């Protein structure tokens, strides 16, 4: 009877630890598929943003031309001797403005050509793809990396000066927070994975050793804290990032959605780790 009770005290928390590990793996390592809902999905449709920028440049060119034309008219009223000089200045200024507008147009066309239809941004990397008549196709995914963060400027092929013009200041701030937090998120999830595995390994000795029970209790507590910290941090950061992108760029045709399945799986892993930790601690005290 005593051995049966001891076995039950170990098997039950062991099952919850295994469930937590499985959920962690699904939440962190299976987001590189074709299902967009698995991760933070930034649906990039930059045409309207770039067209607005080009329209602004074109408007500036028109303003310069109009101003210089007024100057030319004033000079004509003052005397014919100034006409040639002013006309030449007007022509040079207009030509320069047109050249700049053409340069802007070419740069924007190049950037727009290189941008994919959508980007799937995850914890360890991102995927990119295009839309078609049947739905969407993921074309390429980056290798998973613990130091990954989605660098909008680099991925979209923007110069820093262009990024400042295209992305409002609130987006820059949100991306800055996301960049810093992404390192902490990776660390907490890696810690959760490692300590959950250690919990399962040390749990095998809990039936025959009191010290084994103490070790598994420590690992279970660290795993629980890491799971909760990772889930809370990634939820806060990604919800904020999606909210900023959606509120700022919605009118420009850029849509951002949250990978609810990934977050739900992460919180499920945290819940299992809490139950497992409680049961492991009870097994130390009562079994």
N, C-alpha and C positions, 0 to 999 in steps of 0.2 A: 504493500500500500504506500509506503514511504517513497519507494523508487518511482512508483507511478505518479505520485504527486510531484516529485522532483522533476520528472520528465515533462510533465504538463507545464510546470513553471518555466521550463526552458523552451519547449516547443512553441508555445503560444507567442511569446515575444519574438522568437526567431522568425516566425511566419510574418509578423508585422515588419520586421527589419528587412526581410526579403522583398516584401511588397514595396517598402520605401525605396529600396535600391532599384527595383524595376521601374518605378515611376520616375526616379531621378534620371535613369538612362534614357527613357523615352522623352523626358523634358529637355534634356541637354544634347543628346547625340542623334536624334532622328528627325531633325528639322530640315535636312537637306533634300527633301523630296519635292514632288510637284504640287503638293497640297499647300496653297498659299496661306491658309488659316493657321498653320502650325506655328508661324512666327510673326513678328512685327512686319507687316507688309506695307512698304511705301510704294504706292502706285504713282510713278512719275510720268506726268504728261506736261512737259516743260514748254510746249509751243506758245501758250499764252503768255508765260513769263518772259520768254525771249522776244516775242512780238511786241510786248509792252516796252521792253528795253529799247528795241529798234525804233519803235514809234517815238519814244522820248528823244532819241538821237536825231531822228528826222525832224521832229518839232524844233529842236535846238537849231538845226541847220536852217530851217525856214525863218526862225526868229533872227538869226545872224544876217541872212540875206535881206530880210525886211529892214532891219536897222541900218545896214550899210546902204541900202537903196535910198532911205530917207536922208542919210548923210550926203549922198550924191546929189539929190534934189536940192538940198540946202546950198551945196557948193555951186550948183548951176545958177541959183538965184543970186549968189554973191558975185559971180563973175566967171567968164569962160576960161580964164587962165588956170583955174583950179580943177576944171572938169577932167582933164586927162589924168592928173594924179589921183583924184578920188576914184575915177572909174577903174583905174588899174588896181587900186587897193581893194575896191569892191570885188573885182574879178578874182584876185588872189585869195581873198578871205572866203569867198563862196566856193572856189575850187578846193581849198583846204578843208572846208567843212564837208564838202561832198566826198573827198577822199577818206576822211575819217569815218563818215557814215558807211562808205563802201567797205572799209576795213572792219568796222563793227559788224556789218552784215555778213561778211565772210567768216569772221570768228564765230558768230552765233550759229551760222549754218553748220560749221564744223562741229561745234559742241552738240548741237541738236542731233546731228547725224550719229554721233557716238553714244547718245543716251538710249538705253533700252526702254522697252515699254513699261517694265516694272522691276522693282528690286525687293527682294525678301531679306530683311535684315534680322539676323539672329544673334545668339550669344557668342558663337564661335566663328562666325563667318557670314557671308551673304551669297545669295543666288540672284541671277538676273535672267530675264527672258522677255518674250514678246507676246502680244495678243494676236489671235487669228480668228477666223470665222467660226471655228469649233470651240474656242475658249482661249487658253493660254498655254505656252510652252516654256519650260525652264531650259535655258540654253547652256548656262555655265554656273558652277558654284566654286567658291574659293575653298582651299583646304582649311580644315578647322584649325584654329589657333587660339591659345589661351590669352594672347595679348591683342586680340582683334577688337577694333571699334570701327564703325562705319564712317570713314572720312568722306563727307559729302563732296568737298572740294576736289579731292584726288579722284574719287570714283567717277564723278561726273565730268572730269577733265576740265575743271575751271581754274583759272588763275585766281590768286588770292584777291586781287582787286575786283574781279568779276563776282566772286562769291560775296563780297561786301555789298555789292550793288543788288544782287539777286536775292540774297537771304537777309531778311530784316534782323535787327539787333536781338530781338527776343529769341529768334531761332538760333543765332550764334551762341547765346547764353545757354539755351537748352542743350545744344550739341556739346558745349564745353562741359556741362555737368555730366552728360551722358558719357563723354570720353573718360573723365576721371572715375566715375562710378563703375564703368565697365570692367576696370581692373579689379575692383573690390568684389564685383559680382562673380567674376571668374574664380577668384580665390575662395570665396565662400562655397561655391558649388563643388570645386575640386576637393576642398576639405570635407564637405558632406559625403562625397563619393568615397573618399579614402576611409573616413571614420566609420561609415556604414559597412564597408567591406571588413574592416578590423573588428567591428562588432560581431559580424557573422563568424569570423574566424575564432575570435576569443569565446564566442558563445558555445563553441563545440567543447570547450573545457569547463564550462560552467557547471555541468552535471557532476563532475568528479573533483572539483577544486573550488574552495571558497575564494581563493585569490583570483581564480578565473572569473568568478562572478563579479568581483570588485572591478577587474579590468574591463569586463564587458559593460558594466554600469558606467564607467568613465567614458568609454568610447561612445556609448549610446547617448549620453548627455551632450557630448561635443557634436555628435551627428545631428541631434535635435536642434541645437542652437544654430548650427551652420545651415541646416535646411530652412529654418524660419527666417534667418537673416538673409539668405539668398533669395527666397521667395518674396520677402517684403521689399528688398532693395530693387529687384528686377521689376516688380510690379509698379513701384513708385516711379522709377526712372522711365520705364517704357510708357506708362500711362501719361506722364508729363510730356514726354517727347512727342507722342502721337497727338496729344491735345494741342500742343503748340503748332505742329505742322498742319493739323486739320483746320485750326482756327485762322491761321495766317494765310495758308495757300489754297484753301477750299475754292475760293472764287477764281483762282488761277488755274484750276483744273488738276491740282495735285491732291490726291486722296491718300490718307494714311489710316490703316486699321490695325487693331491689336490682335495678336495671336492668342486668343482666349483659351484654346485647347492646351497650348504649351503652358500657360500660366496656371490653368486648372490642374494640370498634371503635376506641376511643381508644388502647388499647395496641397495636393493629395499626398505627395511624398512627405511633405512636412507633417501632415496629420498622422500618417502612419508612423513617422519617427517619434512623434510625441507619445503615441500609444505604446510603441515599442519600448521607449525609455522608461515610462511608468511601470510597465510590466517587468522589465529587467530589474529595476530598483526593488519592486515588490518581491521578486524571486530571491534577491539577496537577503532581504529582511525576514521573509516568511517561509522560505523553502530550504 
